[in-house]
Amino acid sequence: MKSFEYVVESLDGDYANLRRTDEEDGELKLVARALLPPEIREGTRLLYEFLQYRIME
């Protein structure tokens, strides 16, 4: 299974806009905050693998 790196671009209520780090002009991905770690902030780097998001150290 592939893994992808994202950056939290913005937070909008119960949703977060994520941008893949390997796609410079790609579209934002809208994700429910319930699926993300609770301590995310704008600029947080996330790793998506095995159908889960986790904060990258």
C-alpha positions in Angstrom: 0.0 0.0 0.0 1.3 3.5 -0.9 1.9 6.2 1.6 1.5 10.0 1.0 2.7 13.1 2.8 0.4 16.0 3.4 0.6 19.5 4.9 -2.4 21.0 6.7 -3.1 24.2 4.6 -6.0 25.4 6.6 -8.6 24.4 9.2 -12.3 25.1 8.6 -14.6 24.0 11.4 -14.9 20.2 11.3 -12.7 19.9 8.2 -9.1 20.4 7.2 -7.7 21.2 3.8 -4.6 19.1 3.1 -2.1 19.4 0.3 0.1 16.6 -0.9 3.8 17.5 -0.7 4.7 15.8 -3.9 2.2 17.7 -6.0 3.0 21.4 -6.2 -0.1 22.5 -8.0 -2.4 19.8 -6.9 -5.9 20.4 -5.5 -6.6 20.6 -1.8 -8.1 17.5 -0.2 -10.9 18.2 2.2 -10.8 15.7 5.2 -13.0 15.5 8.2 -11.0 16.5 11.4 -12.4 13.4 13.1 -10.2 11.3 10.9 -7.1 13.3 11.8 -5.0 13.5 15.0 -6.6 16.0 17.4 -3.4 18.0 17.9 -3.1 19.2 14.2 -2.6 22.8 13.4 -2.0 24.7 10.2 1.4 23.7 8.8 1.4 20.2 10.5 2.9 17.5 8.3 0.9 14.3 8.1 1.7 10.8 6.8 -1.2 8.8 5.3 -0.6 5.1 5.2 -2.7 2.0 5.9 -5.9 4.2 5.8 -4.7 6.4 8.8 -3.2 9.8 9.2 -0.4 10.4 11.7 1.8 13.4 12.5 5.3 13.2 11.1 8.0 14.0 13.6 
